[in-house]
Amino acid sequence: MALPTAQLPAAAAGMCPLQPGPAAGAAQHREHAGGDPGAHSPAPCPRDGGRHTAPLQHLASLRLHYVHGDSRQPSVDGEDNFRYFLAQMGRFTRLRELSMGSSLLSGRLDQLLSTLQSPLESLELAFCALLPEDLRFLARSPHAVHLKKLDLSGNDLSGSQLEPFQGLLQAAAATLLHLELTECQLADTQLLATLPVLTRCTSLRYLGLYGNPLSMAGLKELLRDSAVQAELRTVVHPFPVDCYEGLPWPPPASVLLEASINEEKFARVEAELHQLLLASGRAHVLWTTDIYGRLAADYFSL
């Protein structure tokens, strides 16, 4: 039976957290055993004392983007809203999936996740400006060892975040099925340093690396080392930096996404990767640059 979900839009500073804006439409719910299939109450707002929260307690999935909780740029209104937001998050007793894309959560991940009463299995933190301490907290938290899906796209993992990120991978290695790292500024050096722990994720089915400045040599190392990941079915990889002309270094993600590539060079890359897959008996594994060719995996289908 399907679990209840809600998808709510922007909750920026000055808006009432967990309250859909004028153009949002109603939160969408799906029936859950033991829940109220007819409950479609609005999310709580301070003026109603939270009395509408009860029907949402059985939510299994919540998508709430553009929450502003950056600890480096506090404001009185922003702090009040964020504290209220955290208080409401603590009411969701059965939450399994949380998506906070494009939210400013720098230095606040511990406050956010500590309010939850049960471990998450899917966590999307794309473009959340995460700091090293955020990743360290997540690696030590009860959530890490339960994660099946993790999306850290748009967070720079190339500098001081790399080691905490590797610690997070180590903690989640036994359960992780889907890992999205689009536009994380991972070059060959960072990828090669991460491969020993990445390949311990032996249940991994999907790896997304699009928009990272990787070379053909780096991709070949990944392809060879990932042979131990018997469950891996899809790798979305970037166009190798070898296929561009005159790239600045390190190339910004915007350049990698917009610059023209040498089609002849890339055709040779594709052919070589395909041959390596055939030679290793992994013709069933899809290596592609097409980020739009597949719908994002739904947590409930993992």
FENWOSUL-V715802 format. One record per backbone hydrogen bond with DSSP energy under -0.5 kcal/mol. CO is the residue of the C=O (numbers start at 1). NH is the residue of the N-H. Records with the same first field share a line. If there is no record, write none. Layout:
# FENWOSUL-V715802
CO = NH + NH
This chain:
# FENWOSUL-V715802
4 = 60 + 61
6 = 63
8 = 65
11 = 68
12 = 15
15 = 17
16 = 19
18 = 20
21 = 24 + 25
32 = 35
35 = 37
36 = 39
45 = 48 + 50
46 = 49
48 = 51
50 = 53
53 = 56
54 = 57
56 = 59
57 = 93 + 94
60 = 96 + 97
61 = 6
62 = 64 + 99
63 = 8
65 = 11
67 = 69 + 104
70 = 73
75 = 79
76 = 80
77 = 81
78 = 82
79 = 83
80 = 84
81 = 85
82 = 86
83 = 87
84 = 88
85 = 89
86 = 90
88 = 91
89 = 92
91 = 93
92 = 95 + 117
96 = 121 + 122
97 = 62
98 = 124
99 = 64
100 = 103
101 = 66
103 = 105
104 = 69
105 = 108 + 109
106 = 71
108 = 112
109 = 113
110 = 114
111 = 115
112 = 115
113 = 116
121 = 148 + 149
122 = 98
123 = 125 + 151
124 = 100
125 = 128
126 = 102
128 = 105
131 = 134 + 135
132 = 136
133 = 137
134 = 138
135 = 139
136 = 140
137 = 141
138 = 144
141 = 144 + 145
143 = 146 + 147
144 = 147
148 = 177 + 178
149 = 123
150 = 152 + 180
151 = 125
152 = 155
153 = 127
155 = 157
159 = 162
160 = 164
161 = 165
162 = 166
163 = 167
164 = 168
165 = 169
166 = 170
167 = 171
168 = 172
169 = 173
170 = 173
172 = 175 + 176
173 = 203
177 = 205 + 206
178 = 150
179 = 181 + 208
180 = 152
181 = 184
182 = 154
184 = 157
185 = 187
187 = 191
188 = 192
189 = 193
190 = 194
191 = 194 + 195
192 = 196
194 = 197 + 198
195 = 199
197 = 200
198 = 201
200 = 202
201 = 204
202 = 231
205 = 233 + 234
206 = 179
207 = 209 + 236
208 = 181
209 = 212
210 = 183
212 = 214
213 = 188
214 = 241
215 = 219
216 = 220
217 = 221
218 = 222
219 = 223
220 = 224
221 = 225
222 = 226
224 = 227
225 = 228
226 = 229
228 = 230
229 = 232
233 = 286
234 = 207
235 = 237 + 288
236 = 209
240 = 243
241 = 244
243 = 262
252 = 255 + 256
253 = 257
254 = 258
255 = 259
260 = 245
261 = 263
262 = 266
263 = 267
264 = 268
265 = 269
266 = 270
267 = 271
268 = 272
269 = 273
270 = 274
271 = 275
272 = 276
273 = 277
274 = 278
275 = 279
276 = 280
277 = 282
278 = 281
282 = 285
285 = 287
286 = 235 + 288
288 = 237
289 = 291
298 = 301 + 302
299 = 302
